[in-house]
Amino acid sequence: MKNKAIVFAFLLGGATLLSTNAIAQETNKQEMEQKAKEQQDKQRLQDAEALKADTKKSAAQTKSLAKEQQALFKEAKARAKEADRIDEEANDAAKQAKQAVRTEEKAQRTRENADKQAKKAATARTKSERN
């Protein structure tokens, strides 16, 4: 019986030593996994911060491009308005020129009629003077 108790004590002690060693190995493995997980988390956090910074930079660039486009649009709109004004002025000038041509033609016809009447009057005067 004494042998059984001694063997049992050795076995229990050996099992304890073996299990302690196995637990310690698992702990190292778990610690390594924990460290790897922490590194992955840090890397993800850095990637997220970099993405956030890139997004802010991209948003700022997009905003500045939008402002530039808006300024170009306003400038183009102003140029179009000026072109419309010039076109209207040209149309008004063309109408005035057309009206001036018509008035001049009318004045020439009136002069021609006046010249004809003056010739008729002159011929009539010469006839009356002869009589």
N, CA, C and O atoms as a MOPAC input file, in Angstrom:
PM7 MOZYME 1SCF
protein

 N      0.79300 1    -1.17200 1     0.00000 1
 C      0.00000 1     0.00000 1     0.00000 1
 C      0.84500 1     1.24900 1     0.00000 1
 O      0.52400 1     2.27000 1    -0.60900 1
 N      1.95700 1     1.11100 1     0.72600 1
 C      2.83800 1     2.25000 1     0.73500 1
 C      3.36600 1     2.52400 1    -0.65500 1
 O      3.54300 1     3.67700 1    -1.04900 1
 N      3.61600 1     1.46700 1    -1.39200 1
 C      4.11500 1     1.64200 1    -2.76000 1
 C      3.07200 1     2.33500 1    -3.62900 1
 O      3.38800 1     3.19100 1    -4.45500 1
 N      1.82900 1     1.94200 1    -3.41800 1
 C      0.76800 1     2.55600 1    -4.21700 1
 C      0.68700 1     4.05300 1    -3.90200 1
 O      0.53800 1     4.86900 1    -4.81100 1
 N      0.78300 1     4.40200 1    -2.66200 1
 C      0.68200 1     5.80800 1    -2.27700 1
 C      1.86100 1     6.57900 1    -2.83300 1
 O      1.70400 1     7.70800 1    -3.29700 1
 N      3.05200 1     5.97400 1    -2.78900 1
 C      4.23100 1     6.65500 1    -3.31900 1
 C      4.11400 1     6.78500 1    -4.82200 1
 O      4.39800 1     7.85100 1    -5.36800 1
 N      3.71000 1     5.74500 1    -5.49700 1
 C      3.56000 1     5.78600 1    -6.95600 1
 C      2.47400 1     6.79900 1    -7.32600 1
 O      2.60700 1     7.58500 1    -8.26400 1
 N      1.40400 1     6.74100 1    -6.55000 1
 C      0.31300 1     7.67500 1    -6.81900 1
 C      0.77900 1     9.11800 1    -6.61600 1
 O      0.41700 1     9.98800 1    -7.40800 1
 N      1.56200 1     9.39200 1    -5.59100 1
 C      2.09200 1    10.72200 1    -5.32500 1
 C      3.02900 1    11.16000 1    -6.44500 1
 O      2.98600 1    12.31200 1    -6.87500 1
 N      3.88200 1    10.23900 1    -6.92200 1
 C      4.76600 1    10.56900 1    -8.03800 1
 C      3.97300 1    10.83300 1    -9.31600 1
 O      4.25700 1    11.77300 1   -10.05700 1
 N      3.00200 1    10.01000 1    -9.55000 1
 C      2.17800 1    10.20600 1   -10.74700 1
 C      1.43000 1    11.53900 1   -10.67600 1
 O      1.36100 1    12.28100 1   -11.65600 1
 N      0.87900 1    11.82400 1    -9.50800 1
 C      0.16400 1    13.09000 1    -9.33500 1
 C      1.11800 1    14.26500 1    -9.49600 1
 O      0.76800 1    15.25300 1   -10.14300 1
 N      2.28800 1    14.18400 1    -8.93600 1
 C      3.28800 1    15.23500 1    -9.08300 1
 C      3.74200 1    15.36600 1   -10.52700 1
 O      3.89300 1    16.47200 1   -11.04400 1
 N      3.96300 1    14.19700 1   -11.18700 1
 C      4.39200 1    14.22600 1   -12.60100 1
 C      3.30700 1    14.80400 1   -13.49300 1
 O      3.58100 1    15.58500 1   -14.40500 1
 N      2.06800 1    14.40500 1   -13.21400 1
 C      0.94500 1    14.93600 1   -14.00100 1
 C      0.84900 1    16.45200 1   -13.79800 1
 O      0.59200 1    17.19700 1   -14.74400 1
 N      1.05200 1    16.88700 1   -12.59300 1
 C      1.00600 1    18.32100 1   -12.30100 1
 C      2.11500 1    19.04200 1   -13.05700 1
 O      1.88000 1    20.09000 1   -13.65800 1
 N      3.32100 1    18.48400 1   -13.03000 1
 C      4.42600 1    19.10400 1   -13.75000 1
 C      4.17900 1    19.11400 1   -15.25600 1
 O      4.43000 1    20.11200 1   -15.93100 1
 N      3.68300 1    17.99000 1   -15.77000 1
 C      3.41500 1    17.92200 1   -17.21100 1
 C      2.30900 1    18.89600 1   -17.61500 1
 O      2.40900 1    19.56900 1   -18.64100 1
 N      1.27200 1    18.96500 1   -16.81300 1
 C      0.17000 1    19.86900 1   -17.16600 1
 C      0.58200 1    21.32500 1   -17.01100 1
 O      0.14400 1    22.17500 1   -17.78600 1
 N      1.40400 1    21.62200 1   -16.03700 1
 C      1.88500 1    22.98300 1   -15.85800 1
 C      2.71300 1    23.40400 1   -17.05500 1
 O      2.59400 1    24.53100 1   -17.53400 1
 N      3.53700 1    22.52000 1   -17.53100 1
 C      4.35500 1    22.80500 1   -18.70200 1
 C      3.44500 1    23.02800 1   -19.90600 1
 O      3.68500 1    23.94400 1   -20.69300 1
 N      2.41800 1    22.21700 1   -20.06300 1
 C      1.49700 1    22.35500 1   -21.18800 1
 C      0.72700 1    23.65600 1   -21.07500 1
 O      0.50000 1    24.32700 1   -22.08200 1
 N      0.32900 1    24.01800 1   -19.89100 1
 C     -0.40400 1    25.27300 1   -19.70200 1
 C      0.50800 1    26.45200 1   -20.01200 1
 O      0.08800 1    27.42400 1   -20.64000 1
 N      1.73900 1    26.36100 1   -19.57500 1
 C      2.68100 1    27.44200 1   -19.84200 1
 C      2.91600 1    27.58500 1   -21.32900 1
 O      3.02100 1    28.70000 1   -21.83900 1
 N      2.99900 1    26.46900 1   -22.03000 1
 C      3.17600 1    26.53700 1   -23.47600 1
 C      1.95300 1    27.16300 1   -24.13300 1
 O      2.06700 1    27.97400 1   -25.05200 1
 N      0.80100 1    26.77500 1   -23.65100 1
 C     -0.41000 1    27.37700 1   -24.20300 1
 C     -0.45100 1    28.86600 1   -23.89500 1
 O     -0.88100 1    29.66100 1   -24.73000 1
 N     -0.02000 1    29.23700 1   -22.73400 1
 C     -0.00800 1    30.64600 1   -22.37200 1
 C      0.91000 1    31.42000 1   -23.30600 1
 O      0.55500 1    32.50600 1   -23.76700 1
 N      2.09000 1    30.86900 1   -23.59100 1
 C      2.98400 1    31.52900 1   -24.54100 1
 C      2.31600 1    31.62700 1   -25.90100 1
 O      2.40500 1    32.65500 1   -26.57300 1
 N      1.65700 1    30.56800 1   -26.29700 1
 C      0.97000 1    30.57400 1   -27.58700 1
 C     -0.15100 1    31.60500 1   -27.56300 1
 O     -0.33500 1    32.35100 1   -28.52500 1
 N     -0.89500 1    31.64700 1   -26.47000 1
 C     -1.98300 1    32.61800 1   -26.35300 1
 C     -1.42800 1    34.03400 1   -26.31600 1
 O     -1.99500 1    34.94300 1   -26.92100 1
 N     -0.32000 1    34.22100 1   -25.60900 1
 C      0.29100 1    35.54700 1   -25.56700 1
 C      0.75600 1    35.96900 1   -26.95500 1
 O      0.59600 1    37.12500 1   -27.34600 1
 N      1.33200 1    35.02700 1   -27.69500 1
 C      1.77600 1    35.34300 1   -29.05700 1
 C      0.58300 1    35.68200 1   -29.93500 1
 O      0.63600 1    36.61400 1   -30.73700 1
 N     -0.51200 1    34.90900 1   -29.77700 1
 C     -1.72200 1    35.21100 1   -30.54200 1
 C     -2.27300 1    36.56400 1   -30.13700 1
 O     -2.72600 1    37.33500 1   -30.98300 1
 N     -2.23600 1    36.85500 1   -28.83800 1
 C     -2.72100 1    38.13900 1   -28.32400 1
 C     -1.89100 1    39.27900 1   -28.91400 1
 O     -2.43800 1    40.29200 1   -29.35100 1
 N     -0.56700 1    39.10700 1   -28.92300 1
 C      0.31400 1    40.13400 1   -29.48200 1
 C      0.06000 1    40.30500 1   -30.97800 1
 O      0.01700 1    41.42600 1   -31.48600 1
 N     -0.10600 1    39.18200 1   -31.67600 1
 C     -0.37700 1    39.25000 1   -33.10900 1
 C     -1.70600 1    39.96300 1   -33.35100 1
 O     -1.82600 1    40.76800 1   -34.27400 1
 N     -2.70100 1    39.66300 1   -32.51700 1
 C     -4.00400 1    40.30300 1   -32.63900 1
 C     -3.88200 1    41.80600 1   -32.37400 1
 O     -4.47800 1    42.61600 1   -33.08500 1
 N     -3.10900 1    42.17100 1   -31.35100 1
 C     -2.90200 1    43.58200 1   -31.04600 1
 C     -2.20800 1    44.29700 1   -32.19900 1
 O     -2.55800 1    45.42500 1   -32.54700 1
 N     -1.21900 1    43.62400 1   -32.78700 1
 C     -0.52100 1    44.22200 1   -33.92300 1
 C     -1.48300 1    44.39900 1   -35.10100 1
 O     -1.45900 1    45.42300 1   -35.78400 1
 N     -2.32500 1    43.39100 1   -35.32600 1
 C     -3.30400 1    43.50200 1   -36.40200 1
 C     -4.27700 1    44.64800 1   -36.11600 1
 O     -4.63400 1    45.41000 1   -37.01500 1
 N     -4.70100 1    44.75900 1   -34.85100 1
 C     -5.59900 1    45.85600 1   -34.47300 1
 C     -4.92400 1    47.20900 1   -34.68100 1
 O     -5.53900 1    48.14600 1   -35.19000 1
 N     -3.65200 1    47.30400 1   -34.28200 1
 C     -2.91200 1    48.55500 1   -34.48800 1
 C     -2.79700 1    48.87400 1   -35.97600 1
 O     -2.96000 1    50.02000 1   -36.39600 1
 N     -2.51500 1    47.83600 1   -36.76600 1
 C     -2.38600 1    48.03100 1   -38.21100 1
 C     -3.71900 1    48.48800 1   -38.80700 1
 O     -3.75300 1    49.38800 1   -39.64600 1
 N     -4.81400 1    47.86400 1   -38.36900 1
 C     -6.13500 1    48.27200 1   -38.85300 1
 C     -6.44000 1    49.70500 1   -38.44900 1
 O     -7.00100 1    50.47200 1   -39.23000 1
 N     -6.06900 1    50.06200 1   -37.22800 1
 C     -6.29000 1    51.42000 1   -36.75500 1
 C     -5.48000 1    52.41900 1   -37.58500 1
 O     -5.99000 1    53.47500 1   -37.95900 1
 N     -4.22700 1    52.08700 1   -37.86900 1
 C     -3.39400 1    52.96100 1   -38.69700 1
 C     -3.97100 1    53.07000 1   -40.10700 1
 O     -4.00800 1    54.15200 1   -40.69200 1
 N     -4.42300 1    51.92600 1   -40.64600 1
 C     -5.03400 1    51.95000 1   -41.97800 1
 C     -6.29100 1    52.80900 1   -41.98100 1
 O     -6.53100 1    53.56200 1   -42.92500 1
 N     -7.09800 1    52.69600 1   -40.91800 1
 C     -8.31700 1    53.49600 1   -40.82900 1
 C     -7.98600 1    54.97900 1   -40.73300 1
 O     -8.64700 1    55.80300 1   -41.36500 1
 N     -6.96200 1    55.32800 1   -39.94300 1
 C     -6.56100 1    56.72900 1   -39.83300 1
 C     -6.02000 1    57.25100 1   -41.15400 1
 O     -6.29400 1    58.38800 1   -41.53700 1
 N     -5.25400 1    56.42000 1   -41.84800 1
 C     -4.72600 1    56.82800 1   -43.16200 1
 C     -5.86600 1    57.02300 1   -44.15200 1
 O     -5.86700 1    57.97700 1   -44.93100 1
 N     -6.83400 1    56.11600 1   -44.11700 1
 C     -7.98800 1    56.23300 1   -45.00500 1
 C     -8.78300 1    57.48900 1   -44.67900 1
 O     -9.25300 1    58.18000 1   -45.58300 1
 N     -8.93600 1    57.78600 1   -43.39500 1
 C     -9.64900 1    58.99300 1   -42.98200 1
 C     -8.92500 1    60.23400 1   -43.48600 1
 O     -9.55200 1    61.16400 1   -43.99300 1
 N     -7.59800 1    60.24400 1   -43.34300 1
 C     -6.81400 1    61.38600 1   -43.81900 1
 C     -6.92300 1    61.52500 1   -45.33700 1
 O     -7.08100 1    62.63100 1   -45.85300 1
 N     -6.84000 1    60.40600 1   -46.04400 1
 C     -6.97100 1    60.44000 1   -47.50600 1
 C     -8.35800 1    60.93300 1   -47.91200 1
 O     -8.50300 1    61.69000 1   -48.87100 1
 N     -9.36300 1    60.49800 1   -47.17700 1
 C    -10.72700 1    60.91500 1   -47.48000 1
 C    -10.89700 1    62.41000 1   -47.27000 1
 O    -11.52200 1    63.09300 1   -48.08100 1
 N    -10.32800 1    62.92300 1   -46.15900 1
 C    -10.40700 1    64.36700 1   -45.91300 1
 C     -9.67900 1    65.14100 1   -47.00800 1
 O    -10.16800 1    66.16300 1   -47.49000 1
 N     -8.50100 1    64.64000 1   -47.39700 1
 C     -7.72400 1    65.30700 1   -48.44800 1
 C     -8.49400 1    65.28300 1   -49.76600 1
 O     -8.55600 1    66.28500 1   -50.47900 1
 N     -9.07100 1    64.14300 1   -50.07600 1
 C     -9.84900 1    64.01500 1   -51.30700 1
 C    -11.07500 1    64.92600 1   -51.27600 1
 O    -11.42300 1    65.54500 1   -52.28100 1
 N    -11.72100 1    65.00000 1   -50.11700 1
 C    -12.88500 1    65.88200 1   -49.98400 1
 C    -12.48600 1    67.33400 1   -50.17400 1
 O    -13.20700 1    68.10100 1   -50.81200 1
 N    -11.34800 1    67.71100 1   -49.62700 1
 C    -10.86600 1    69.09400 1   -49.78700 1
 C    -10.55700 1    69.38600 1   -51.25200 1
 O    -10.88600 1    70.46000 1   -51.75700 1
 N     -9.92800 1    68.43600 1   -51.92900 1
 C     -9.62800 1    68.62200 1   -53.34900 1
 C    -10.91200 1    68.71600 1   -54.15700 1
 O    -11.02800 1    69.55400 1   -55.05100 1
 N    -11.87100 1    67.86100 1   -53.84400 1
 C    -13.14600 1    67.88800 1   -54.55400 1
 C    -13.86100 1    69.21100 1   -54.32500 1
 O    -14.46400 1    69.77100 1   -55.24100 1
 N    -13.78800 1    69.70300 1   -53.09500 1
 C    -14.42400 1    70.97700 1   -52.76900 1
 C    -13.77200 1    72.11800 1   -53.54100 1
 O    -14.46100 1    72.99600 1   -54.06300 1
 N    -12.43300 1    72.10400 1   -53.61200 1
 C    -11.74500 1    73.17100 1   -54.34300 1
 C    -12.04800 1    73.07800 1   -55.84300 1
 O    -12.21400 1    74.09700 1   -56.51400 1
 N    -12.11700 1    71.85500 1   -56.35700 1
 C    -12.47700 1    71.69600 1   -57.77700 1
 C    -13.90000 1    72.18300 1   -58.03100 1
 O    -14.17800 1    72.79600 1   -59.06200 1
 N    -14.78900 1    71.91100 1   -57.09900 1
 C    -16.16900 1    72.36600 1   -57.25200 1
 C    -16.23700 1    73.89300 1   -57.25600 1
 O    -16.99000 1    74.48300 1   -58.03000 1
 N    -15.44300 1    74.53100 1   -56.38400 1
 C    -15.40800 1    75.99800 1   -56.35800 1
 C    -14.86500 1    76.54300 1   -57.67200 1
 O    -15.38100 1    77.52400 1   -58.20700 1
 N    -13.81000 1    75.89300 1   -58.19500 1
 C    -13.24000 1    76.33100 1   -59.47300 1
 C    -14.26100 1    76.17400 1   -60.59200 1
 O    -14.41000 1    77.05600 1   -61.43800 1
 N    -14.96200 1    75.04500 1   -60.59000 1
 C    -15.98400 1    74.81700 1   -61.61900 1
 C    -17.10300 1    75.84400 1   -61.50700 1
 O    -17.60900 1    76.33400 1   -62.51700 1
 N    -17.48600 1    76.16700 1   -60.27800 1
 C    -18.52800 1    77.16100 1   -60.06600 1
 C    -18.07100 1    78.53100 1   -60.57000 1
 O    -18.85100 1    79.26400 1   -61.17900 1
 N    -16.81300 1    78.87300 1   -60.31700 1
 C    -16.27700 1    80.14600 1   -60.79400 1
 C    -16.25000 1    80.16600 1   -62.32500 1
 O    -16.60800 1    81.16600 1   -62.94700 1
 N    -15.82200 1    79.05200 1   -62.92200 1
 C    -15.81400 1    78.96800 1   -64.39100 1
 C    -17.22900 1    79.07200 1   -64.94800 1
 O    -17.45100 1    79.70300 1   -65.98100 1
 N    -18.18500 1    78.45000 1   -64.26000 1
 C    -19.57500 1    78.51000 1   -64.70900 1
 C    -20.09400 1    79.94100 1   -64.65500 1
 O    -20.76800 1    80.39600 1   -65.57900 1
 N    -19.77500 1    80.65700 1   -63.56000 1
 C    -20.21000 1    82.05100 1   -63.44700 1
 C    -19.59100 1    82.89900 1   -64.54400 1
 O    -20.25000 1    83.75500 1   -65.13400 1
 N    -18.30300 1    82.64500 1   -64.81100 1
 C    -17.62300 1    83.40200 1   -65.86100 1
 C    -18.24700 1    83.11400 1   -67.22600 1
 O    -18.47000 1    84.02800 1   -68.01900 1
 N    -18.52200 1    81.85800 1   -67.49000 1
 C    -19.14700 1    81.49400 1   -68.76100 1
 C    -20.54200 1    82.10800 1   -68.88000 1
 O    -20.94900 1    82.55500 1   -69.95200 1
 N    -21.26000 1    82.12200 1   -67.77000 1
 C    -22.59800 1    82.70900 1   -67.76800 1
 C    -22.52300 1    84.20600 1   -68.06700 1
 O    -23.33300 1    84.73900 1   -68.82500 1
 N    -21.53300 1    84.87900 1   -67.45600 1
 C    -21.35300 1    86.31400 1   -67.70000 1
 C    -20.97800 1    86.56900 1   -69.15700 1
 O    -21.46400 1    87.51500 1   -69.77600 1
 N    -20.11400 1    85.71800 1   -69.69400 1
 C    -19.73300 1    85.87100 1   -71.10900 1
 C    -20.92900 1    85.64900 1   -72.02700 1
 O    -21.10000 1    86.36000 1   -73.01700 1
 N    -21.75300 1    84.66400 1   -71.69700 1
 C    -22.94400 1    84.39600 1   -72.51000 1
 C    -23.90800 1    85.57600 1   -72.44800 1
 O    -24.50800 1    85.95300 1   -73.45500 1
 N    -24.04900 1    86.15300 1   -71.25700 1
 C    -24.92500 1    87.31800 1   -71.09700 1
 C    -24.39700 1    88.49700 1   -71.92500 1
 O    -25.16500 1    89.20300 1   -72.57800 1
 N    -23.09000 1    88.69400 1   -71.88600 1
 C    -22.46800 1    89.77000 1   -72.67300 1
 C    -22.65600 1    89.50800 1   -74.16800 1
 O    -22.93400 1    90.43300 1   -74.93100 1
 N    -22.50600 1    88.25500 1   -74.58500 1
 C    -22.69900 1    87.90300 1   -75.99700 1
 C    -24.14100 1    88.15400 1   -76.41900 1
 O    -24.38800 1    88.63300 1   -77.52700 1
 N    -25.10300 1    87.83400 1   -75.54100 1
 C    -26.51300 1    88.10800 1   -75.84600 1
 C    -26.75300 1    89.60700 1   -75.99200 1
 O    -27.46900 1    90.04900 1   -76.89000 1
 N    -26.14100 1    90.38400 1   -75.09400 1
 C    -26.30200 1    91.84400 1   -75.16000 1
 C    -25.73500 1    92.37800 1   -76.46900 1
 O    -26.35900 1    93.20600 1   -77.13300 1
 N    -24.55500 1    91.90300 1   -76.83500 1
 C    -23.92800 1    92.34500 1   -78.09300 1
 C    -24.77800 1    91.92900 1   -79.28500 1
 O    -24.92800 1    92.68900 1   -80.24200 1
 N    -25.33700 1    90.71600 1   -79.22800 1
 C    -26.19300 1    90.23100 1   -80.31500 1
 C    -27.44000 1    91.09900 1   -80.44800 1
 O    -27.86300 1    91.42800 1   -81.55600 1
 N    -28.02800 1    91.46900 1   -79.30300 1
 C    -29.21000 1    92.34700 1   -79.34200 1
 C    -28.86200 1    93.70900 1   -79.92300 1
 O    -29.61800 1    94.26600 1   -80.71800 1
 N    -27.70600 1    94.24100 1   -79.51700 1
 C    -27.27400 1    95.52600 1   -80.06100 1
 C    -27.05100 1    95.43300 1   -81.57200 1
 O    -27.39800 1    96.34900 1   -82.31700 1
 N    -26.46700 1    94.31500 1   -82.01300 1
 C    -26.23500 1    94.13600 1   -83.45200 1
 C    -27.57200 1    94.04200 1   -84.19500 1
 O    -27.73200 1    94.60300 1   -85.27900 1
 N    -28.52300 1    93.33000 1   -83.59900 1
 C    -29.84200 1    93.24400 1   -84.23400 1
 C    -30.51500 1    94.61300 1   -84.30800 1
 O    -31.12100 1    94.96200 1   -85.32100 1
 N    -30.40000 1    95.39100 1   -83.21600 1
 C    -30.97600 1    96.74100 1   -83.22600 1
 C    -30.30000 1    97.61600 1   -84.28500 1
 O    -30.96500 1    98.37200 1   -84.99300 1
 N    -28.98500 1    97.50400 1   -84.38300 1
 C    -28.25500 1    98.28300 1   -85.39100 1
 C    -28.66300 1    97.86400 1   -86.79900 1
 O    -28.78900 1    98.70600 1   -87.68800 1
 N    -28.86800 1    96.56800 1   -87.00300 1
 C    -29.29200 1    96.09600 1   -88.32300 1
 C    -30.68800 1    96.61800 1   -88.66200 1
 O    -30.95200 1    97.00400 1   -89.80100 1
 N    -31.57800 1    96.63000 1   -87.67200 1
 C    -32.92800 1    97.16300 1   -87.90900 1
 C    -32.87000 1    98.64200 1   -88.24300 1
 O    -33.55300 1    99.11700 1   -89.15100 1
 N    -32.04200 1    99.36500 1   -87.49200 1
 C    -31.91400 1   100.80400 1   -87.75800 1
 C    -31.33100 1   101.04500 1   -89.14800 1
 O    -31.77300 1   101.94200 1   -89.86600 1
 N    -30.34000 1   100.24200 1   -89.52400 1
 C    -29.75000 1   100.39600 1   -90.85700 1
 C    -30.78100 1   100.09400 1   -91.94200 1
 O    -30.84200 1   100.79000 1   -92.95500 1
 N    -31.58600 1    99.05900 1   -91.73000 1
 C    -32.61800 1    98.69400 1   -92.70300 1
 C    -33.65900 1    99.81400 1   -92.82100 1
 O    -34.10700 1   100.16300 1   -93.91300 1
 N    -34.02200 1   100.36100 1   -91.66300 1
 C    -34.99200 1   101.46000 1   -91.67200 1
 C    -34.39500 1   102.69200 1   -92.34700 1
 O    -35.08800 1   103.41000 1   -93.06700 1
 N    -33.10200 1   102.93300 1   -92.11000 1
 C    -32.44000 1   104.07500 1   -92.75200 1
 C    -32.41100 1   103.89000 1   -94.26300 1
 O    -32.61300 1   104.85000 1   -95.00700 1
 N    -32.16300 1   102.67000 1   -94.72500 1
 C    -32.14800 1   102.39700 1   -96.17300 1
 C    -33.52300 1   102.66100 1   -96.76200 1
 O    -33.64500 1   103.28200 1   -97.81700 1
 N    -34.56600 1   102.18600 1   -96.07300 1
 C    -35.93700 1   102.40600 1   -96.56700 1
 C    -36.26400 1   103.89700 1   -96.61900 1
 O    -36.86000 1   104.38000 1   -97.58200 1
 N    -35.86900 1   104.61200 1   -95.58100 1
 C    -36.13200 1   106.05000 1   -95.53800 1
 C    -35.39300 1   106.75200 1   -96.67400 1
 O    -35.94200 1   107.64500 1   -97.31900 1
 N    -34.14800 1   106.34800 1   -96.91500 1
 C    -33.36600 1   106.95000 1   -98.00600 1
 C    -34.00300 1   106.65100 1   -99.35900 1
 O    -34.07200 1   107.52700 1  -100.22000 1
 N    -34.47000 1   105.40700 1   -99.55000 1
 C    -35.12700 1   105.06900 1  -100.82200 1
 C    -36.39000 1   105.90500 1  -101.01500 1
 O    -36.69300 1   106.36300 1  -102.11700 1
 N    -37.12400 1   106.09100 1   -99.90700 1
 C    -38.33700 1   106.89200 1   -99.98100 1
 C    -37.98900 1   108.34200 1  -100.33100 1
 O    -38.66500 1   108.97900 1  -101.13900 1
 N    -36.92300 1   108.84800 1   -99.70600 1
 C    -36.49700 1   110.22600 1   -99.98000 1
 C    -36.05700 1   110.36400 1  -101.44000 1
 O    -36.34600 1   111.37800 1  -102.07600 1
 N    -35.36100 1   109.35700 1  -101.97700 1
 C    -34.94000 1   109.41600 1  -103.39100 1
 C    -36.15300 1   109.41700 1  -104.31100 1
 O    -36.19000 1   110.16800 1  -105.28500 1
 N    -37.15800 1   108.57500 1  -104.00800 1
 C    -38.37300 1   108.57600 1  -104.83700 1
 C    -39.07100 1   109.92700 1  -104.77900 1
 O    -39.57400 1   110.43800 1  -105.78100 1
 N    -39.08600 1   110.48600 1  -103.57700 1
 C    -39.72500 1   111.80100 1  -103.42200 1
 C    -38.97200 1   112.85200 1  -104.22900 1
 O    -39.59700 1   113.70300 1  -104.86100 1
 N    -37.62600 1   112.80900 1  -104.21900 1
 C    -36.82400 1   113.75000 1  -105.01600 1
 C    -37.06400 1   113.55900 1  -106.50500 1
 O    -37.19000 1   114.52600 1  -107.25600 1
 N    -37.12600 1   112.29000 1  -106.92300 1
 C    -37.36400 1   112.01900 1  -108.33900 1
 C    -38.72000 1   112.56100 1  -108.77000 1
 O    -38.86600 1   113.15600 1  -109.83800 1
 N    -39.72500 1   112.33500 1  -107.89200 1
 C    -41.06100 1   112.88000 1  -108.21600 1
 C    -41.03700 1   114.40100 1  -108.24600 1
 O    -41.67000 1   115.02800 1  -109.09600 1
 N    -40.29200 1   114.99100 1  -107.29800 1
 C    -40.19200 1   116.46300 1  -107.27900 1
 C    -39.48100 1   116.96100 1  -108.53700 1
 O    -39.87200 1   117.97200 1  -109.12200 1
 N    -38.42100 1   116.23400 1  -108.95200 1
 C    -37.72000 1   116.61800 1  -110.18600 1
 C    -38.65100 1   116.50600 1  -111.38700 1
 O    -38.63400 1   117.37300 1  -112.26100 1
 N    -39.45300 1   115.46700 1  -111.44400 1
 C    -40.38900 1   115.30400 1  -112.56800 1
 C    -41.40800 1   116.43600 1  -112.58500 1
 O    -41.72300 1   117.00400 1  -113.63100 1
 N    -41.91200 1   116.74300 1  -111.39700 1
 C    -42.88700 1   117.83500 1  -111.33800 1
 C    -42.23600 1   119.17500 1  -111.70400 1
 O    -42.85400 1   120.03100 1  -112.33700 1
 N    -40.96700 1   119.33600 1  -111.28900 1
 C    -40.26800 1   120.58000 1  -111.63200 1
 C    -40.06500 1   120.66000 1  -113.14200 1
 O    -40.19100 1   121.73700 1  -113.72400 1
 N    -39.75400 1   119.53900 1  -113.78000 1
 C    -39.59200 1   119.52500 1  -115.24500 1
 C    -40.91400 1   119.82300 1  -115.92900 1
 O    -40.97500 1   120.57700 1  -116.90000 1
 N    -41.97200 1   119.21600 1  -115.40300 1
 C    -43.30000 1   119.48300 1  -115.98400 1
 C    -43.66600 1   120.96500 1  -115.83900 1
 O    -44.20800 1   121.59500 1  -116.74700 1
 N    -43.34300 1   121.48700 1  -114.65300 1
 C    -43.65500 1   122.89800 1  -114.41800 1
 C    -42.81200 1   123.78700 1  -115.33500 1
 O    -43.29400 1   124.80200 1  -115.83700 1
 N    -41.55500 1   123.40000 1  -115.54900 1
 C    -40.68900 1   124.18400 1  -116.41700 1
 C    -41.19300 1   124.12000 1  -117.86300 1
 O    -41.22600 1   125.13500 1  -118.55800 1
 N    -41.57200 1   122.95600 1  -118.29700 1
 C    -42.09400 1   122.83400 1  -119.66900 1
 C    -43.40400 1   123.59500 1  -119.81000 1
 O    -43.68000 1   124.21300 1  -120.83800 1
 N    -44.20100 1   123.53200 1  -118.75300 1
 C    -45.47300 1   124.26200 1  -118.81000 1
 C    -45.21400 1   125.76300 1  -118.83200 1
 O    -45.91700 1   126.49000 1  -119.53400 1
 N    -44.23100 1   126.24500 1  -118.08900 1
 C    -43.90200 1   127.66200 1  -118.07000 1
 C    -43.39500 1   128.12000 1  -119.44400 1
 O    -43.77900 1   129.17300 1  -119.95300 1
 N    -42.52400 1   127.29600 1  -120.01900 1
 C    -41.99000 1   127.66300 1  -121.34200 1
 C    -43.11300 1   127.70500 1  -122.37600 1
 O    -43.10900 1   128.55600 1  -123.26600 1
 N    -44.05800 1   126.80200 1  -122.26200 1
 C    -45.17700 1   126.79500 1  -123.19800 1
 C    -46.03100 1   128.03700 1  -122.98100 1
 O    -46.47400 1   128.68100 1  -123.93200 1
 N    -46.25100 1   128.35600 1  -121.71900 1
 C    -47.09600 1   129.50800 1  -121.45600 1
 C    -46.38100 1   130.80700 1  -121.86300 1
 O    -47.04200 1   131.75900 1  -122.27700 1
 N    -45.07300 1   130.86400 1  -121.75600 1
 C    -44.34400 1   132.03300 1  -122.16100 1
 C    -44.37700 1   132.18400 1  -123.67800 1
 O    -44.38100 1   133.31000 1  -124.17500 1
 N    -44.39900 1   131.12700 1  -124.39600 1
 C    -44.47200 1   131.18500 1  -125.83700 1
 C    -45.81500 1   131.69000 1  -126.30500 1
 O    -45.92600 1   132.32700 1  -127.35200 1
 N    -46.78300 1   131.41500 1  -125.55900 1
 C    -48.12600 1   131.82200 1  -125.95800 1
 C    -48.35400 1   133.23400 1  -125.63200 1
 O    -49.43500 1   133.76200 1  -125.89400 1

